Amino acid sequence: MTEIDSPHMGRPRILVLRVQPGTPPFRIVEIDGQVVGEARDVTDVLEAAAAFGITVHDLDDPDVVRWVGGDKFTWTPR
């Protein structure tokens, strides 16, 4: 969906990286360039954001959240 190195996009505060294999699979979450944890679903991403005082109104807004290797519905490895 979105790619991390696009020259036309600013850097959002929240970056959700590609799905990692595991039981269950997970995605690494970065906030303000710092790894803050793992997410196994969208709720985990929202909880991580809230812990850093970020209210997310639209998970599809690339200025707020950047999804790498899939979108908010991608939670299994490809």
N, C-alpha and C positions, 0 to 999 in steps of 0.2 A: 504494500500500500504506500507508505511513505518511506523515504530512505534518509538515513542519517546525514549524508554528505551533500544534500541538495543545496546549491548556492543561492536559490531563490527563497529559502525559508529561514526565518529566524529560529533561534534555539528555544524551544518551549521549556518550561520549568520541569515538566514530567516527561521522562523517556521510558518507554516499556520495550525492552529488548526481546529478541526472538525466543520462541519456546525452546526450553531445554528439556532433554529427556530426563525422566525421573518417575517415581511412583508416589504421587501423581506428577505429571509434567508441570513445569512452572516457567515463569518469565521473571527476569531480573528487572527491578524498578530502580530508576535513578531520579533523584530530585535535585535540581540545581547542580547537576554534574556529579553528585555523590550517590553511590550505591546505598539504598536504604533498606532493601530486602527483596523477598521473593513474592510473587503473586501467582495464585492458582486460579483466580477468576477476577472479574471486574470489581467485585466488592473489595478485594484486597488492594487493588490500585486506588480506589476511592478512600479506603481507610488510611493508606500510606500518605495520600495527599492531605487528608484532614489532620494527620499527626504533625504535618509541617505547616498547618494553617492555610492550606489551599482548598478552596471550595471549587469543585468542578461542576459546571452547569451543562457542559456539552463534551462528552468523550470523543466526539468526532471533530472537535476544533483543533486543528494542527498548531495553533498558537499556544495551546494549553497542554495538549498531550500528543506526543509523537509515538506512533506504534511502528516498531521495526519488525519486519518479517511476518506481517499479518495485521489484522485489525482487532477490535475489542472482542470479536467472536472467535479468534484463533487461539486455542488453548491446548492443542495437540501438535506434536512435531510433524513436519511435512516429510 
